Amino acid sequence: MMLSGNPPQGWGLSMFITHEAGVTGRGRNTGWWAGIANLFWWCDREKGVAGMIASQIMPFGDQQVMGQWFACEGAVYATLGQGEGSKTELPDRST
């Protein structure tokens, strides 16, 4: 997940790890991964939630699918009262 400010991130066995809390409400040390056809999952052990968004849209990183991933994840945390939900915006990746 593209995070503004380039915070520290790392690797776990079969996943990427975000070490800092995310703008969607994601907790610290959340594991996540993505597949070539724009499939995304995350597992947030700190807050006890996980989710997945799956598509069959190419190319990888399609902006509409990325927007849906952020919206879905934000909605999960908003429902839990832990995020900004629909206020979450997709970071600008044009630079």
C-alpha positions as CSV (number, residue, x, y, z in Angstrom):
1,M,0.0,0.0,0.0
2,M,1.4,3.4,-0.9
3,L,1.8,5.4,2.3
4,S,2.6,9.1,2.3
5,G,5.9,10.0,3.9
6,N,7.5,6.7,3.1
7,P,7.2,5.2,6.6
8,P,9.2,2.1,7.5
9,Q,7.9,-1.1,6.0
10,G,9.2,-4.7,6.0
11,W,8.6,-8.3,5.1
12,G,7.2,-11.3,6.9
13,L,6.8,-14.9,5.8
14,S,4.6,-14.5,2.7
15,M,3.5,-10.9,3.3
16,F,4.5,-7.3,3.3
17,I,4.3,-5.6,6.7
18,T,3.3,-2.0,7.3
19,H,5.1,-1.0,10.6
20,E,3.1,2.2,11.2
21,A,-0.7,2.8,11.4
22,G,-2.4,3.5,8.1
23,V,-4.7,6.3,7.0
24,T,-7.6,3.9,6.6
25,G,-7.5,2.9,10.2
26,R,-5.1,0.0,9.8
27,G,-3.1,-0.8,12.9
28,R,0.7,-1.1,13.2
29,N,2.4,-4.2,11.9
30,T,-0.4,-5.1,9.6
31,G,0.4,-7.9,7.0
32,W,-0.8,-7.6,3.5
33,W,-0.2,-8.7,-0.1
34,A,-1.5,-8.2,-3.6
35,G,-1.8,-10.4,-6.7
36,I,-1.2,-9.5,-10.4
37,A,-5.0,-9.4,-11.2
38,N,-5.5,-6.7,-8.5
39,L,-6.3,-9.0,-5.6
40,F,-5.6,-7.5,-2.2
41,W,-5.8,-8.8,1.3
42,W,-4.7,-7.5,4.7
43,C,-4.6,-9.0,8.2
44,D,-4.5,-6.5,11.1
45,R,-3.7,-8.5,14.3
46,E,-3.6,-5.3,16.4
47,K,-7.3,-4.5,15.7
48,G,-8.5,-8.0,15.0
49,V,-9.8,-7.6,11.5
50,A,-8.9,-8.8,8.0
51,G,-10.2,-8.3,4.5
52,M,-9.8,-9.1,0.9
53,I,-10.8,-7.4,-2.4
54,A,-10.5,-9.4,-5.6
55,S,-10.8,-8.5,-9.2
56,Q,-9.7,-9.8,-12.6
57,I,-8.7,-6.4,-14.0
58,M,-5.4,-5.8,-15.6
59,P,-2.9,-4.0,-15.4
60,F,-1.8,-4.4,-11.8
61,G,-2.4,-1.1,-9.9
62,D,-5.5,-0.1,-11.8
63,Q,-6.6,3.2,-10.2
64,Q,-10.3,2.2,-9.9
65,V,-9.5,-1.1,-8.2
66,M,-7.0,0.7,-5.9
67,G,-9.6,3.2,-5.0
68,Q,-12.0,0.4,-4.1
69,W,-9.4,-1.3,-2.0
70,F,-8.8,1.9,0.0
71,A,-12.6,2.5,0.3
72,C,-13.3,-1.1,1.4
73,E,-10.5,-1.0,4.0
74,G,-11.6,2.4,5.2
75,A,-15.2,1.3,5.5
76,V,-14.2,-1.7,7.6
77,Y,-12.4,0.5,10.1
78,A,-15.1,3.2,10.0
79,T,-17.6,0.5,11.0
80,L,-15.4,-0.4,13.9
81,G,-15.1,3.3,14.8
82,Q,-11.3,3.2,14.2
83,G,-10.8,5.0,10.9
84,E,-11.9,7.8,8.6
85,G,-13.8,5.5,6.3
86,S,-15.1,7.1,3.2
87,K,-13.0,10.2,3.8
88,T,-9.9,8.2,2.9
89,E,-8.5,9.2,-0.4
90,L,-6.2,7.3,-2.7
91,P,-2.6,8.7,-2.5
92,D,-1.4,10.5,-5.6
93,R,0.9,8.0,-7.4
94,S,1.5,10.2,-10.5
95,T,4.9,11.4,-9.2
